[in-house]
Amino acid sequence: MVTIALAAPLFYAGHKLRTRDANDLLKADKRQPVLYLRPFHNDGEKFEQNLAKIVTKIGPFIAIGKPGEKLSTLGANRMYVSNSEWQQKVLKLMKQSKIGILHIC
């Protein structure tokens, strides 16, 4: 039982390390992206991981990453931008995206 309790966080961290940067993903996958906008306090919710399983069939699932985040959260692939440029980046991504998903809570 102790082994399982120790293995789960390591598995989760390893999966996060393998997550592809959204900028790299957009270069490799030429489909229009699915943009995910949410408050950062929703990061880490199982909802986003489940949503990713569905929407990645439509296009690359991308989001802006939380500033200062060391490992990206599972779900949408993150891109990181400065505080001064995030609004311009989101507007550009909205124009490029096939679908935008806004999670309000």
KEZATI-848918 format. One line per field, with one value per atom (N, C-alpha, C): residue number from 1; residue in one letter; atom name; x, y, z. Coordinates in steps of 0.2 Angstrom, whole numbers, always signed. Each point is the difference from the previous one (the first is absolute). Example, Ala and Ser with C-alpha at 12.3 -4.5 7.8 and 13.67 -1.06 7.14 Angstrom:
<rs>
kolpa	1 1 1 2 2 2
vexmar	A A A S S S
zaba	N CA C N CA C
px	+66 -4 +4 -2 +4 -4
py	-28 +6 +6 +5 +6 +5
pz	+39 +0 +0 -4 +1 +3
</rs>
This chain:
<rs>
kolpa	1 1 1 2 2 2 3 3 3 4 4 4 5 5 5 6 6 6 7 7 7 8 8 8 9 9 9 10 10 10 11 11 11 12 12 12 13 13 13 14 14 14 15 15 15 16 16 16 17 17 17 18 18 18 19 19 19 20 20 20 21 21 21 22 22 22 23 23 23 24 24 24 25 25 25 26 26 26 27 27 27 28 28 28 29 29 29 30 30 30 31 31 31 32 32 32 33 33 33 34 34 34 35 35 35 36 36 36 37 37 37 38 38 38 39 39 39 40 40 40 41 41 41 42 42 42 43 43 43 44 44 44 45 45 45 46 46 46 47 47 47 48 48 48 49 49 49 50 50 50 51 51 51 52 52 52 53 53 53 54 54 54 55 55 55 56 56 56 57 57 57 58 58 58 59 59 59 60 60 60 61 61 61 62 62 62 63 63 63 64 64 64 65 65 65 66 66 66 67 67 67 68 68 68 69 69 69 70 70 70 71 71 71 72 72 72 73 73 73 74 74 74 75 75 75 76 76 76 77 77 77 78 78 78 79 79 79 80 80 80 81 81 81 82 82 82 83 83 83 84 84 84 85 85 85 86 86 86 87 87 87 88 88 88 89 89 89 90 90 90 91 91 91 92 92 92 93 93 93 94 94 94 95 95 95 96 96 96 97 97 97 98 98 98 99 99 99 100 100 100 101 101 101 102 102 102 103 103 103 104 104 104 105 105 105
vexmar	M M M V V V T T T I I I A A A L L L A A A A A A P P P L L L F F F Y Y Y A A A G G G H H H K K K L L L R R R T T T R R R D D D A A A N N N D D D L L L L L L K K K A A A D D D K K K R R R Q Q Q P P P V V V L L L Y Y Y L L L R R R P P P F F F H H H N N N D D D G G G E E E K K K F F F E E E Q Q Q N N N L L L A A A K K K I I I V V V T T T K K K I I I G G G P P P F F F I I I A A A I I I G G G K K K P P P G G G E E E K K K L L L S S S T T T L L L G G G A A A N N N R R R M M M Y Y Y V V V S S S N N N S S S E E E W W W Q Q Q Q Q Q K K K V V V L L L K K K L L L M M M K K K Q Q Q S S S K K K I I I G G G I I I L L L H H H I I I C C C
zaba	N CA C N CA C N CA C N CA C N CA C N CA C N CA C N CA C N CA C N CA C N CA C N CA C N CA C N CA C N CA C N CA C N CA C N CA C N CA C N CA C N CA C N CA C N CA C N CA C N CA C N CA C N CA C N CA C N CA C N CA C N CA C N CA C N CA C N CA C N CA C N CA C N CA C N CA C N CA C N CA C N CA C N CA C N CA C N CA C N CA C N CA C N CA C N CA C N CA C N CA C N CA C N CA C N CA C N CA C N CA C N CA C N CA C N CA C N CA C N CA C N CA C N CA C N CA C N CA C N CA C N CA C N CA C N CA C N CA C N CA C N CA C N CA C N CA C N CA C N CA C N CA C N CA C N CA C N CA C N CA C N CA C N CA C N CA C N CA C N CA C N CA C N CA C N CA C N CA C N CA C N CA C N CA C N CA C N CA C N CA C N CA C N CA C N CA C N CA C N CA C N CA C N CA C N CA C N CA C N CA C
px	+4 -4 +4 +6 +4 +3 +2 +3 -4 -7 -5 +0 +0 -1 +6 +6 +6 +1 -3 +1 -5 -6 -5 +3 +3 +2 +6 +4 +6 -3 -5 -3 -3 -3 -4 +6 +5 +5 +4 +1 +3 -4 -7 -5 +1 +0 +0 +7 +5 +7 +0 -4 -1 -5 -4 -4 +3 -2 +3 -2 +4 -1 -5 -5 -5 +3 +5 +3 +3 +4 +2 -5 -6 -5 -4 +0 -4 +5 +6 +5 -1 -1 +0 -7 -5 -7 -3 -2 -2 -8 -3 -7 -1 -6 -2 +0 +2 +0 -7 +0 -6 +3 -2 +2 -4 +4 -3 +1 -5 +1 -3 +3 -2 +3 -3 +4 +6 +5 +6 -2 -4 -2 -4 -2 -3 +5 +6 +6 +0 +1 +1 -7 -5 -7 +0 -3 -1 -4 -4 -4 +4 +5 +5 +3 +2 +3 -5 -6 -6 -1 -1 -1 +6 +6 +5 -1 -2 -1 -5 -5 -5 +2 +3 +1 +7 +4 +6 -1 -6 -3 -1 -2 -2 +6 +5 +6 +4 +6 +5 -4 +0 -3 +5 -1 +5 -3 +5 -2 +6 -1 +5 +2 +6 +2 +1 -1 +0 +7 +1 +6 +4 +6 +4 -1 -4 -1 +6 +2 +6 -1 -6 -2 -7 -1 -7 -5 -6 -5 -3 -2 -3 -6 -1 -6 +2 -1 +2 +8 +3 +7 +0 +5 +1 +5 -1 +5 +1 +6 +1 +2 -3 +1 +0 +3 +1 -7 +0 -6 -2 +5 -1 -3 +1 -1 -6 -3 -4 -7 -2 -7 +1 +6 +1 +0 +4 +0 -6 -5 -6 -4 +0 -4 +2 +7 +2 -2 +1 -3 -7 -4 -7 -2 +4 -1 +2 +5 +3 -4 -4 -3 -6 -1 -6 -6 +2 -5 +3 -3 +2 -4 +3 -4 +1 -5 +1 -3 +4 -2 +0 -6 -1 -2 +3 -1 +4
py	-6 +6 +6 +0 +6 +1 -5 +0 +4 -2 +3 +8 +1 +7 +4 -3 +4 +0 -5 +0 +4 +2 +4 +7 +3 +7 +0 -5 -1 -1 -4 -1 +6 +4 +6 +5 +1 +5 -2 -7 -2 +2 -1 +2 +7 +4 +7 +2 -3 +1 -1 -5 -2 +4 +4 +4 +5 +1 +4 +7 +4 +8 +1 +5 +1 +3 +4 +3 -5 -5 -6 -4 -1 -4 +4 +6 +4 +0 -1 +0 -7 -5 -7 -2 +2 -1 +6 -1 +6 +1 -4 +1 +6 +3 +6 -2 +4 -2 +1 -3 +1 +3 +7 +4 -1 -1 -1 +6 +4 +5 -1 +1 -2 +4 +1 +3 -5 +2 -4 -4 +2 -4 -7 +0 -6 -6 +2 -4 -6 -6 -6 -4 +3 -3 -6 -5 -6 +2 +5 +2 +2 +3 +2 -6 -5 -6 -4 +0 -4 +4 +7 +4 -1 -1 -1 -6 -5 -7 +1 +5 +1 +5 +6 +5 -1 -4 -1 -4 -3 -3 +6 +6 +5 +4 +2 +3 +1 +3 +0 +4 -3 +4 +4 +6 +5 +5 +2 +5 +4 +6 +4 -3 -1 -3 +6 -3 +5 +2 +7 +3 -4 -1 -3 -8 -3 -7 -4 -4 -4 -6 -4 -5 +1 -1 +2 -5 +2 -4 -5 -6 -4 +2 -1 +2 +4 +6 +4 +1 +1 +1 +8 +1 +7 +4 +7 +4 +6 +2 +5 +7 +5 +7 +4 +6 +5 +3 +4 +3 +6 +3 +5 -2 -7 -2 -5 -2 -6 +2 +6 +2 +0 +3 +0 -8 -4 -7 -3 +1 -3 +2 +7 +2 -3 -1 -3 -8 -3 -7 -1 +5 +0 +0 +4 +1 -6 -4 -6 -6 +0 -6 -2 -7 -2 +0 -1 +1 +3 +4 +2 -2 -3 -2 +4 +3 +5 -4 -1 -3 +5 +2 +5 -3 +1 -2 +3
pz	+0 +0 +0 +4 +0 -7 -3 -7 -5 +0 -4 +2 +6 +2 -2 +0 -2 -8 -3 -8 -3 +2 -3 -1 +5 -2 -5 +0 -4 -7 -1 -7 -2 +4 -2 -2 +4 -2 -7 -1 -6 -6 +1 -5 -2 +5 -1 -3 +1 -3 -8 -1 -7 -4 +3 -3 -5 -6 -5 +0 -1 +0 -5 +1 -5 -6 +0 -6 -4 +3 -4 -3 +3 -2 -6 +0 -5 -6 +0 -6 -3 +4 -2 -3 +4 -2 -4 -6 -4 +0 +4 +1 +4 -1 +5 +7 +4 +7 +4 +5 +5 +6 +1 +5 +6 +6 +6 +5 +2 +4 +7 +5 +7 +5 +6 +6 +2 +2 +2 +6 +4 +6 -2 -7 -2 -2 -1 -2 +4 -3 +4 +1 -3 +1 -5 +2 -5 -6 +1 -6 -6 +1 -5 -4 +4 -2 -5 +3 -4 -6 +0 -6 -5 +2 -4 -5 +4 -4 -6 +1 -5 -5 +2 -5 -4 +2 -4 -7 +0 -6 -5 +2 -4 -2 +4 -1 +6 +0 +6 +5 +6 +6 +4 +0 +2 +5 +5 +5 +1 +3 +3 +7 +1 +7 +5 +6 +6 +1 +1 +1 +6 -1 +5 +1 -4 +1 -2 +4 -2 -4 +1 -5 -2 -6 -3 +3 +1 +2 -5 +1 -5 -3 -6 -3 -7 +0 -6 +0 -6 +0 +1 +4 +2 -4 -1 -2 +5 +1 +5 -3 +2 -2 +5 -1 +6 +1 +6 +2 -5 -3 -5 -7 -1 -7 +0 +6 -1 -3 +1 -4 -7 -3 -7 -3 +4 -2 +0 +5 +0 -6 -1 -6 -6 -1 -6 +0 +5 +0 -1 +3 -2 -7 -4 -7 -4 +3 -3 +1 +6 +3 -4 +0 -3 +5 +7 +5 +6 +4 +6 +6 +5 +6 +6 +3 +5 +6 +5 +6 +6 +2 +5 +6 +6 +6 +5
</rs>
